[in-house]
Amino acid sequence: KSLLVLMLYICIRLHRLEHPLTRRDSLLKNEGMWRESFLVSFLVDARGGAMRGCRHSGIRVIIPPRKAPSPMRVTCRYLRKDKLNNPPPLMEGEALASRILELGPTGAKFLGPVIIEVPHFASLRGKERELIVMRCDNGTTWREHTLDANEEAVQEVLNESFEGEELKQLEDLQTCRITRIITVDFPQYIAVVSRIRQELHPIGPEGGVVSSSAVPQVQALFPPNALTKKIRVGLQAQPIAPETVSKLLGNRVAVSPIVTVEPRRRKFHKPITLTIPLPTAANKGMINQYSGDAPTLRLLCSITGGNSRAQWEDVTGSTPLTFVKDCVSFTTTVSARFWLMDCRHVANSGNMATELYKEISYVPFMA
């Protein structure tokens, strides 16, 4: 009798151990790895899946079916910037929007695009700022990740791989606090960076025009043969709230948006023409009715590039200004940062610009 009781007890224990495993295996066969979570790593095979990091990391890796070339263990974890020997280089006005992401296996190539979701805490202020993705493949060199992850590209990846209930489970992709990254291989590190919105256009010897979406009046006109070969030209326009200027410098100072032509410190073969809106003061419109003679209006320039701090120099005396409606146009043969300032104390314009620029260079984050 005792032997029968012991055997019955063993059978019950085995059933309890096997039942959840059997049930989970059945789920995996029918549904893939949907809604599974992981700490640092997970296994993926031809069935694909959508895996979300636990411990509030918010990371999600979506690998569509038939995109993994073979079963592999995917690793995905956050790192602090100070843990890297070579963190991503950041320029003024740029900052990490989340912690750096370490991926593995490094260099793994997929049979099609996969999606990585990374939560961020950057405030984009409408169209003023944007997020870019930097990647590091060898632990040393960083470059911008170029695969576009707009909404259409994301939906194309999902629609060609998923259908029905599987697709419904991915409908929470759209949120302003998430950056979606599309890639066909795994770099060693990924960094999400907040910066001033930059319009990028290929410009060659034929010339062209680049306009800002953040401040539509800002534009750069490249005449034919200003460049001898085609390059990607960037144009940034950083608007500055008049309230910020009056709070820091008083009501007798007004500034225009800061306009930057990238890559900086580049010499053009022919002068390019920049157009910038005139300064406006808080709740007062323009300080002056500008004309050909506006001694209080100063054109400031900073040619420093890379990680160097901006050094503002008054170049009004050597740069003729042309007034067109509510804008100023001028020519330059060097790519740099430019800024219009209207102030009574002209001799102090450089110092005031440095003080104000330091204040507005802080990167905004969401609470």
C-alpha positions in Angstrom: 0.0 0.0 0.0 2.8 2.4 0.9 4.5 1.6 -2.4 1.3 2.5 -4.3 1.0 5.8 -2.4 4.6 6.7 -3.2 4.1 5.9 -6.9 1.0 8.0 -7.0 2.9 10.9 -5.4 5.7 10.7 -7.9 3.2 10.7 -10.8 1.5 13.8 -9.5 4.8 15.6 -9.1 6.0 14.7 -12.6 2.7 15.9 -14.0 3.0 19.2 -12.3 6.6 19.6 -13.6 5.7 18.6 -17.1 2.4 20.4 -17.5 3.7 24.0 -17.7 6.6 23.0 -20.0 4.3 21.1 -22.3 1.8 24.0 -22.3 4.6 26.6 -23.1 6.0 24.4 -25.8 2.6 24.2 -27.4 2.3 28.0 -27.2 5.6 28.4 -28.9 4.7 26.0 -31.7 1.4 27.8 -32.3 2.4 31.5 -31.7 6.2 31.8 -31.9 7.7 33.9 -29.0 5.0 36.5 -28.9 4.8 38.6 -25.7 7.8 36.9 -24.1 10.1 38.9 -21.9 13.9 38.7 -21.3 16.5 39.9 -18.9 19.6 40.2 -21.0 19.3 37.6 -23.7 16.9 35.3 -25.5 16.9 32.5 -28.1 15.4 33.2 -31.5 14.9 30.8 -34.5 13.0 30.8 -37.8 9.7 31.5 -36.1 10.8 35.0 -35.1 9.1 36.8 -32.3 8.6 40.1 -30.4 10.6 40.1 -27.2 10.4 42.9 -24.6 13.0 43.5 -21.9 11.8 43.3 -18.4 12.9 45.3 -15.3 11.3 48.4 -16.9 13.9 48.7 -19.6 11.1 49.0 -22.3 13.4 47.6 -25.0 11.7 45.5 -27.6 13.3 43.4 -30.4 11.0 42.4 -33.2 12.5 39.7 -35.4 10.0 38.7 -38.2 9.6 35.0 -39.2 12.3 33.6 -41.5 14.7 36.5 -40.9 17.1 34.7 -38.5 19.5 32.7 -40.6 19.9 30.1 -37.8 19.0 29.7 -34.2 20.9 32.4 -32.2 21.1 33.9 -28.8 20.3 37.6 -29.0 21.8 39.8 -26.2 20.5 43.3 -25.5 21.3 45.4 -22.5 21.8 49.1 -21.4 25.2 50.5 -20.6 26.2 53.8 -19.0 28.2 56.1 -21.1 31.1 56.1 -18.7 31.5 52.3 -19.0 32.7 52.7 -22.6 36.3 53.5 -23.6 35.0 55.2 -26.7 31.6 56.8 -26.1 29.8 58.5 -29.0 31.2 61.9 -29.8 28.6 64.6 -29.1 28.6 68.2 -30.3 27.2 71.3 -28.6 23.4 71.0 -28.3 23.5 67.2 -28.5 22.9 64.6 -25.7 22.1 61.0 -25.3 18.3 60.4 -25.2 18.7 57.1 -23.5 21.4 54.8 -22.2 23.7 53.2 -24.8 22.4 49.8 -26.0 24.8 46.9 -26.3 23.7 44.2 -28.9 24.9 40.7 -29.6 25.9 38.7 -31.4 28.0 41.6 -32.8 28.0 41.6 -36.5 25.1 39.1 -36.8 23.4 39.5 -40.2 19.7 38.8 -40.8 17.9 37.7 -43.9 15.8 40.9 -43.8 15.0 43.9 -41.7 14.4 43.6 -38.0 13.1 46.3 -35.6 14.6 47.5 -32.3 12.4 49.7 -30.0 14.3 52.0 -27.6 12.4 54.2 -25.1 13.8 57.8 -24.9 13.3 60.8 -22.6 14.1 63.7 -25.0 11.8 66.6 -25.6 11.7 67.4 -29.3 9.8 70.7 -28.9 7.7 70.2 -32.0 9.9 70.3 -35.1 12.8 72.1 -33.3 14.8 68.9 -32.5 15.1 65.3 -33.8 16.5 62.0 -32.8 19.3 60.3 -34.7 20.7 56.8 -34.2 24.5 56.3 -33.9 26.1 52.9 -34.3 29.5 51.5 -33.4 30.6 48.3 -35.1 34.1 47.8 -33.7 34.0 49.4 -30.2 35.9 52.5 -31.5 34.3 54.3 -34.4 30.8 55.8 -34.4 28.7 56.7 -37.4 25.1 57.6 -38.1 22.8 54.7 -38.7 21.3 55.4 -42.2 18.4 52.9 -42.5 15.3 55.1 -42.4 12.7 53.9 -39.8 9.8 56.1 -40.8 6.2 54.8 -40.2 5.9 53.5 -43.8 9.1 51.5 -43.5 8.1 50.0 -40.2 4.7 49.0 -41.5 6.2 47.5 -44.6 8.5 45.3 -42.4 5.5 44.2 -40.3 3.0 43.7 -43.1 5.2 41.5 -45.1 5.9 39.2 -42.2 2.9 39.2 -39.9 -0.9 39.0 -40.3 -4.0 38.7 -38.2 -3.6 38.4 -34.5 0.2 38.7 -34.7 0.0 42.1 -36.3 -2.6 43.3 -33.8 -0.1 42.5 -31.0 2.3 45.1 -32.5 -0.2 48.0 -32.7 1.3 49.7 -29.7 4.4 50.6 -31.8 3.2 54.2 -32.3 4.3 56.4 -29.4 6.3 59.6 -29.1 8.5 58.1 -26.3 9.8 55.3 -28.5 12.5 55.3 -31.1 12.2 52.6 -33.7 15.4 51.3 -35.4 15.4 49.2 -38.5 18.5 47.2 -39.2 19.7 44.1 -41.1 22.7 43.5 -38.9 23.7 44.0 -35.3 26.3 46.7 -34.4 28.1 46.3 -31.1 26.6 49.5 -29.7 23.6 51.7 -30.5 23.1 55.3 -29.2 20.0 57.4 -29.6 21.0 61.1 -29.7 18.9 64.3 -29.5 20.1 67.2 -31.7 18.7 70.3 -33.4 16.7 69.3 -36.5 18.9 69.1 -39.5 17.8 69.2 -43.1 20.1 67.0 -45.2 20.3 67.3 -49.0 22.8 66.1 -51.5 24.3 69.2 -53.3 26.7 68.9 -56.2 28.3 71.2 -58.8 24.9 72.0 -60.3 24.0 73.8 -57.0 20.7 73.8 -55.2 18.6 75.2 -52.3 18.2 73.8 -48.7 15.4 75.1 -46.6 14.6 74.6 -42.9 11.4 72.9 -41.8 11.7 74.3 -38.3 12.0 77.9 -39.5 10.7 78.0 -43.1 12.3 81.5 -43.8 15.8 80.1 -43.3 17.4 78.8 -46.5 20.8 78.3 -48.0 21.3 78.9 -51.8 24.2 77.1 -53.4 25.1 78.6 -56.9 26.5 76.3 -59.6 30.1 75.3 -59.0 30.1 76.3 -55.3 30.9 72.6 -54.7 33.1 70.6 -57.0 31.6 67.2 -56.0 28.3 66.0 -54.5 28.2 66.1 -50.7 25.4 65.9 -48.1 24.8 69.4 -46.9 23.1 70.0 -43.6 21.1 73.1 -42.5 20.1 73.7 -38.9 17.9 76.5 -37.6 17.4 76.8 -33.8 14.7 79.2 -32.9 15.1 81.1 -29.6 12.1 82.2 -27.5 12.1 86.0 -27.1 11.1 85.4 -23.4 14.4 83.6 -22.8 16.4 86.5 -24.3 14.6 89.2 -22.2 14.9 87.1 -19.1 18.7 86.8 -19.5 19.7 90.0 -21.3 16.8 92.4 -20.9 14.2 93.9 -23.2 16.7 95.8 -25.3 18.2 92.7 -27.0 16.6 90.6 -29.7 18.0 87.7 -31.7 17.2 85.6 -34.8 17.3 81.8 -34.9 20.8 80.3 -34.9 21.6 79.0 -38.4 24.3 76.3 -39.0 25.6 75.0 -42.3 27.2 71.5 -42.0 29.8 70.2 -42.4 31.4 73.2 -40.7 34.7 74.9 -41.6 34.3 74.0 -45.3 35.5 76.4 -47.9 33.2 76.9 -50.9 34.5 77.7 -54.4 31.8 80.3 -54.8 29.9 82.3 -52.1 26.6 80.8 -51.0 23.7 82.9 -49.9 22.0 82.5 -46.5 18.7 84.0 -45.6 17.7 84.5 -41.9 14.6 86.1 -40.4 15.2 89.4 -38.6 15.3 89.4 -34.7 12.1 89.9 -32.8 11.6 91.0 -29.2 9.2 89.6 -26.7 5.7 90.9 -27.4 7.0 93.9 -29.2 7.6 92.8 -32.8 10.8 94.1 -34.4 12.8 96.6 -32.4 13.8 98.6 -35.4 12.4 99.3 -38.9 15.5 97.9 -40.5 16.9 99.5 -43.7 20.3 99.7 -45.4 21.7 101.4 -42.3 21.0 99.5 -39.0 24.0 100.0 -36.7 22.5 98.0 -33.8 22.0 94.9 -36.0 25.0 92.6 -35.8 25.9 89.5 -37.7 27.7 87.0 -35.4 29.7 84.0 -36.7 31.3 81.0 -35.1 33.4 78.7 -37.3 34.4 76.2 -34.6 33.3 72.7 -35.4 33.2 69.2 -33.8 33.2 69.1 -30.0 34.7 72.6 -29.7 32.6 75.3 -28.0 31.2 78.1 -30.2 33.3 81.3 -30.2 31.1 84.2 -31.5 32.7 87.0 -33.6 31.1 90.1 -34.9 31.5 90.0 -38.7 29.1 92.8 -39.6 31.8 95.1 -40.9 33.0 92.6 -43.5 29.7 91.1 -44.5 27.2 93.3 -46.4 23.6 92.6 -45.3 20.6 92.8 -47.7 17.1 93.4 -46.3 14.2 91.6 -47.9 10.9 92.0 -46.1 11.4 90.4 -42.6 14.6 88.7 -43.5 18.3 89.4 -44.0 20.4 87.8 -46.8 24.2 87.7 -46.9 26.9 85.6 -48.6 29.6 83.5 -47.1 32.4 81.3 -48.5 32.8 79.2 -45.3 30.3 76.9 -43.6 29.7 78.0 -40.0 27.1 79.0 -37.4 25.4 82.4 -38.0 23.3 84.6 -35.7 21.7 88.0 -35.9 21.6 90.1 -32.8 20.0 93.5 -32.3 21.5 95.3 -29.2 22.3 98.8 -28.1 25.7 98.0 -26.7 27.3 96.7 -29.9 30.7 96.2 -28.3 29.3 93.6 -25.9 27.4 91.6 -28.6 30.0 88.8 -28.5 29.8 88.4 -24.7 26.0 88.5 -24.7 25.9 85.9 -27.5 28.2 83.6 -25.5 26.1 83.9 -22.3 22.8 83.4 -24.2 24.2 80.5 -26.3 25.3 78.7 -23.2 21.8 78.9 -21.8 20.0 77.6 -24.9 22.5 74.8 -25.5 21.1 72.7 -22.7 19.3 69.7 -24.2 15.7 69.5 -23.1 14.3 66.3 -21.6 10.8 65.2 -20.6 9.9 65.0 -17.0 
